[in-house]
Amino acid sequence: MQSYEFEKSLMQKHYNSKKFLDTKLFPKSKLKGKITNLSDVHFNMDGTYNVTIKGTLTIHGETKNIKENATITVKGESIKLNTKFNLTLADYAIAFKDGKPSTNIAKIIEVTVVAEY
């Protein structure tokens, strides 16, 4: 989490601060899950396949169950998984209590995951 870089240094400072993600105390996030319909993916045939991922997501010391849709694209020997989903920061105990950052940061953020093999 600490290695994420912002264009503006002040944004990065707020992101890493104890008032927000506290990345010194919580340096990593973890997505642990399984593809529930992996048998629908034909790894020996090029194509794009819709899959469902079910598991847990841990951020800021909080773990929540997730179930999200994704696509797996098979092209030759390349396999790529893509998903986008919304995450409510308060579900993970992430929020500025007051001050200017509290009005400038979205309460719900979009998370993009791209995994290539």
ABEGO torsion letter per residue (X at the ends): XAABBBABAAAAAAAABAABAGAAABABBBBBBBBAAAAABBAABBEBBBBBBBEBBBBGGBBBBBBBBBBBBBBEABBBBBBBBBBBAAAAGBBBABEAAAAABBABBBBBBBBBX
